[in-house]
């Protein structure tokens, strides 16, 4: 019995809502909003994937001797360990 009442109530509600102009406008605006949000998300994902695909600039060491080799030479000079 409950199934029959549930079915009839659903039919009546659906019929009344489908004929209600305010509900139709609400449904249309909601559908357009979510469709637009999906398109925006796809656009943002495409932009993010393009940005991730760009090569990152590499950090090259400065020209000339490296810091560690220069430091080691200075330590050798100070301690008298350098080549004679």
Short mmCIF file of the C-alpha atoms (twelve columns), coordinates in Angstrom:
data_MODEL
# 
_entry.id   MODEL 
# 
loop_
_atom_site.group_PDB 
_atom_site.id 
_atom_site.type_symbol 
_atom_site.label_atom_id 
_atom_site.label_alt_id 
_atom_site.label_comp_id 
_atom_site.label_asym_id 
_atom_site.label_seq_id 
_atom_site.Cartn_x 
_atom_site.Cartn_y 
_atom_site.Cartn_z 
_atom_site.pdbx_PDB_model_num 
ATOM 1  C CA . UNK A 1  0.000   0.000  0.000   1 
ATOM 2  C CA . UNK A 2  2.863   2.335  0.848   1 
ATOM 3  C CA . UNK A 3  4.427   1.796  -2.582  1 
ATOM 4  C CA . UNK A 4  1.198   2.780  -4.322  1 
ATOM 5  C CA . UNK A 5  0.827   5.948  -2.228  1 
ATOM 6  C CA . UNK A 6  4.475   6.793  -2.791  1 
ATOM 7  C CA . UNK A 7  4.086   6.321  -6.556  1 
ATOM 8  C CA . UNK A 8  0.931   8.475  -6.696  1 
ATOM 9  C CA . UNK A 9  2.513   11.220 -4.584  1 
ATOM 10 C CA . UNK A 10 5.577   11.264 -6.834  1 
ATOM 11 C CA . UNK A 11 3.416   11.447 -9.964  1 
ATOM 12 C CA . UNK A 12 1.393   14.336 -8.574  1 
ATOM 13 C CA . UNK A 13 4.499   16.224 -7.418  1 
ATOM 14 C CA . UNK A 14 6.299   15.756 -10.723 1 
ATOM 15 C CA . UNK A 15 3.254   16.823 -12.717 1 
ATOM 16 C CA . UNK A 16 2.714   19.937 -10.596 1 
ATOM 17 C CA . UNK A 17 6.381   20.934 -10.735 1 
ATOM 18 C CA . UNK A 18 6.586   20.398 -14.488 1 
ATOM 19 C CA . UNK A 19 3.701   22.823 -14.968 1 
ATOM 20 C CA . UNK A 20 5.091   25.427 -12.544 1 
ATOM 21 C CA . UNK A 21 6.787   28.299 -14.404 1 
ATOM 22 C CA . UNK A 22 8.969   29.309 -11.428 1 
ATOM 23 C CA . UNK A 23 10.271  25.772 -11.049 1 
ATOM 24 C CA . UNK A 24 11.023  25.558 -14.779 1 
ATOM 25 C CA . UNK A 25 13.044  28.786 -14.590 1 
ATOM 26 C CA . UNK A 26 14.885  27.507 -11.528 1 
ATOM 27 C CA . UNK A 27 15.703  24.214 -13.257 1 
ATOM 28 C CA . UNK A 28 16.916  26.020 -16.378 1 
ATOM 29 C CA . UNK A 29 19.173  28.417 -14.426 1 
ATOM 30 C CA . UNK A 30 20.586  25.555 -12.385 1 
ATOM 31 C CA . UNK A 31 21.339  23.472 -15.469 1 
ATOM 32 C CA . UNK A 32 23.027  26.430 -17.206 1 
ATOM 33 C CA . UNK A 33 25.086  27.201 -14.100 1 
ATOM 34 C CA . UNK A 34 26.430  23.670 -13.771 1 
ATOM 35 C CA . UNK A 35 27.077  23.387 -17.499 1 
ATOM 36 C CA . UNK A 36 29.050  26.645 -17.358 1 
ATOM 37 C CA . UNK A 37 31.001  25.485 -14.320 1 
ATOM 38 C CA . UNK A 38 32.031  22.310 -16.126 1 
ATOM 39 C CA . UNK A 39 33.301  24.308 -19.098 1 
ATOM 40 C CA . UNK A 40 35.245  26.653 -16.798 1 
ATOM 41 C CA . UNK A 41 36.828  23.693 -15.013 1 
ATOM 42 C CA . UNK A 42 37.884  22.180 -18.331 1 
ATOM 43 C CA . UNK A 43 39.423  25.507 -19.401 1 
ATOM 44 C CA . UNK A 44 41.330  25.848 -16.126 1 
ATOM 45 C CA . UNK A 45 42.589  22.283 -16.382 1 
ATOM 46 C CA . UNK A 46 43.819  22.924 -19.934 1 
ATOM 47 C CA . UNK A 47 45.654  26.072 -18.832 1 
ATOM 48 C CA . UNK A 48 47.226  24.238 -15.899 1 
ATOM 49 C CA . UNK A 49 48.374  21.353 -18.075 1 
ATOM 50 C CA . UNK A 50 49.935  23.760 -20.588 1 
ATOM 51 C CA . UNK A 51 51.747  25.574 -17.780 1 
ATOM 52 C CA . UNK A 52 53.037  22.275 -16.397 1 
ATOM 53 C CA . UNK A 53 54.268  21.206 -19.833 1 
ATOM 54 C CA . UNK A 54 56.428  24.312 -20.298 1 
ATOM 55 C CA . UNK A 55 60.119  23.620 -19.668 1 
ATOM 56 C CA . UNK A 56 61.411  25.152 -16.489 1 
ATOM 57 C CA . UNK A 57 64.511  27.335 -16.764 1 
ATOM 58 C CA . UNK A 58 67.547  25.495 -15.534 1 
ATOM 59 C CA . UNK A 59 69.794  26.998 -12.914 1 
ATOM 60 C CA . UNK A 60 73.294  26.815 -14.285 1 
ATOM 61 C CA . UNK A 61 76.300  27.225 -12.036 1 
ATOM 62 C CA . UNK A 62 78.093  30.532 -12.407 1 
ATOM 63 C CA . UNK A 63 80.908  30.592 -14.941 1 
ATOM 64 C CA . UNK A 64 84.402  29.974 -13.657 1 
ATOM 65 C CA . UNK A 65 85.517  27.880 -10.722 1 
ATOM 66 C CA . UNK A 66 82.875  26.509 -8.425  1 
ATOM 67 C CA . UNK A 67 82.424  27.747 -4.905  1 
ATOM 68 C CA . UNK A 68 83.700  24.557 -3.308  1 
ATOM 69 C CA . UNK A 69 86.864  24.443 -5.402  1 
ATOM 70 C CA . UNK A 70 87.552  28.116 -4.635  1 
ATOM 71 C CA . UNK A 71 86.927  27.514 -0.942  1 
ATOM 72 C CA . UNK A 72 89.265  24.522 -0.914  1 
ATOM 73 C CA . UNK A 73 92.015  26.575 -2.589  1 
ATOM 74 C CA . UNK A 74 91.660  29.297 0.037   1 
ATOM 75 C CA . UNK A 75 91.836  26.744 2.852   1 
ATOM 76 C CA . UNK A 76 94.951  25.207 1.302   1 
ATOM 77 C CA . UNK A 77 96.560  28.647 1.078   1 
ATOM 78 C CA . UNK A 78 95.695  29.542 4.680   1 
ATOM 79 C CA . UNK A 79 96.928  26.241 6.097   1 
ATOM 80 C CA . UNK A 80 99.971  26.003 3.903   1 
ATOM 81 C CA . UNK A 81 98.799  22.816 2.236   1 
ATOM 82 C CA . UNK A 82 99.040  24.170 -1.295  1 
ATOM 83 C CA . UNK A 83 101.496 22.834 -3.868  1 
ATOM 84 C CA . UNK A 84 104.987 24.207 -3.466  1 
# 
